[in-house]
Each structure stands twice: as structure tokens, then as C-alpha cells.
């Protein structure tokens, strides 16, 4: 069933950018979704050819709407509803690599024992200002 226009929140839900329409509406109201460079409302109609900028957590997508859908379907079908720009893909991959590089500074695998706790406490007390 081909549609000429679909609500923005419903399209974002159908394209699987958000798990629920409520989350899509919150993101739109919070200014995390821009249509053709402008902030919009959840009821704004989306048309093929519109450019969307979606910020979801640390991820940022720049996409062009290719097709419309009212129902949420499989992920493979959802990916056919939009086309992500090459710059957006490169930026997301660079950010992902940066997160991987910073992952080396993880906390220790176990809790500190009594001796280690005392050393941590004495270290923090001596370095407080």
C-alpha cells in the first residue's frame, strides 16, 4: 500500500530508528530530529526526498527518505525506507572506532580487596585539595 505522506513519528517508528512511537515523539519534541534542516513536530508529514537528521544517544544519522511505510516490518524492509549519506556513515564509523579505542580504560574485573581499598582511600585523601 503506497502512501503519499506519513506522520514523522510513525515513519521513524516504522523505519526502526525508535522502538516505540512514544520514544520517537519524545526525540522529536526534544529537538533530536530535524527535517530538511528545520526542527519539526511529530505530526509533520514526511515525503520521499526529505532529508532527516536524527540524533539517538551518541549516534547521529543523516538520511534521505526513499519510501514511506505506516506499519513496522522486518529490519530488512525498514532499511529500504531510507538511504544514509556517505558522510554520515563515515562519521558514525569514526565515532565507533574512537569508542573502541577508549574502551581500554575499563574498571578492574573484580572489586578491590581490603588492602587495595585502604590504599585507594589513602591515595585520595593525600591528593584532595
Secondary structure, 3 states (H helix, E strand, C coil): CCCCCEEHHHHHHHCCCCCCHHHHHHHHHCCCEEECCEECCCCCEECCCCEEEEEECCEEEEEEECCCCCCCCCHHHHHHHEEECHHHHHHHHHHHHHHHHHCCCCCCCCCCCHHHHHHHHHHHHHCCC
